[in-house]
Amino acid sequence: MARSGFVGSALAAGAALLAVAVPIAAQAQSAATAADASSPIDPAAMKAMDGMSAFLLTLGSFRVTGEATTEQVLLTGQKIQFGGTFDILARQPDAFKIVTDSDRQSREMYYDGKTFTIFAPRVGYYASFAAASSIGLTIDKAKREYDIELPLADLFTWGTDQTLRSRVQEAMVVRPETIGERKCMHYAFRQEKVDWQIWIEDGARPLPCKMVITNKDDPAMPQYVAVLHWDTQVKPGPADLAFTPPAGAHRITMADIDGTAAASGKGEAQ
Amino acid sequence: MNGIVRTPLALVAGLALAAVEIAPAHALGLPLEARDASGEAAMAPQRRPSGGGQHARPPAGGGAHAAAARPAATRTASGRPPVRSSASTNVNHNVDRNRNVNRNVNRNVDVNVHGDYHGGYHDDWDDWDDHWHPVATMAVAATTAAVVGSIVRSVPPSCTTTVVNGISYSQCGNTWYQPQYSGSSVQYVVVNPPR
């Protein structure tokens, strides 16, 4: 599945063959030219995502840190931007510790294969729910049942979710660019609800250098921008990933997604 | 609005919000010391007359509902416009976002129209985050009557967390809140004092 994850599903057979036949990113332009010129999906861009997705799947553990900006849209249409940091430490297939920090909000999220816990260090409250058996399923459950959105959750699902590829409506190769000191190829994609851009590092480690996600639900189109720094050598142990309530922290309940009832009693395992 | 969310629109802050369009910040009745300490009065955004409908342009769906929102809904008790949407932090896990958004917008419209909504569900939609402006939060929370079932985004730092029968409460004088997560935000539901 690693190789076929992003490739496998929706692309037309001819384009898929062509993409496979063309050697990697440097050939992007020729691939685009050779493909059906009327297609809004450049197979070279899709192939780059396939390569990145496959590489992500080979990582048993990783840490990705960086700075991110996010925007809120006021009722007036005015956009307000906030900055912050993220620190994602993951061990496939079933453990992570995710820390996001900003002046506005600080959160820690933990998953140990059994329980998902969210903790707000400034106010000292945490809550848990019984998690699913994998990171991907737990991300899904957090979103669907508890309205908790994990930052950059795509890093865990690219390559494993066969449906993601079919959501892409347009794809293009922008150009090679420099992010910090890294040489990265810039790609741009369009989906129904979001436009997104990704910069993928050149060379033997095709990981995202940067991501921009543009939310098209709102006409003001708020954006999330993250620059990512990778440590693929990290070997986190259980203690690095476990949540231990600090002194003075209190467990509280978690409202379900309808806000009508508290999910008390769930996830007692913590 | 960092303080009481639903109830003040109906009871306390409703009048103040109406006055906001023509009055400076102190019309909100914030404690003088709070404003002085933080420069809150100076920091308060310039208010402009609300045109009503054009502010309420929502995301796809629900447009007609939100466009009918009352002008009072375009300002929170802290004088800032409420948040209508935010960026998505991932590409592929926002599938439920539209549904949530529409539901929340409609909820807000209900609140605004009826004006007597207690014990409601709070969401990020009509509010700044809990940590956006802690001093303003304190001022609002301190001046608003606490009705059981109402929900606030945050409580004054002087409140103490107390565990009664295994349940965590935040006690602020005679007012007791039960904190809970709603999404990744912590909200506080006003409850009767536990026995």
Interface residues (C-beta under 8 A of the other chain):
Chain A: A68 T70 E71 Q72 V73 L74 L75 T76 G77 Q78 D103 R104 Q105 S106 R107 I118 A120 R122 V123 G124 Y125 A127 I139 D140 K143 R144 Y146 D147 I148 E149 L150 P151 L152 A153 D154 T157 W158 D161 L164 R167 F189 Q191 K193 V194 W196 I213 T214 N215 D217 D218 P219 A220 P222 Q223 Y224 A226 G248 H250 R251 I252 T253 M254 A255 I257 D258 G259 T260 A262
Chain B: H55 A56 R57 P59 A60 A73 T74 R80 P81 P82 V83 R84 S85 S86 A87 S88 T89 N90 V91 N92 H93 N94 V95 D96 R97 N98 N100 V101 Y121 H122 D123 W128 D129 D130 H131 W132 S154 T161 V163 S168 Q178 P179 Q180 Y181 S182 G183 S184 S185 V186 Q187
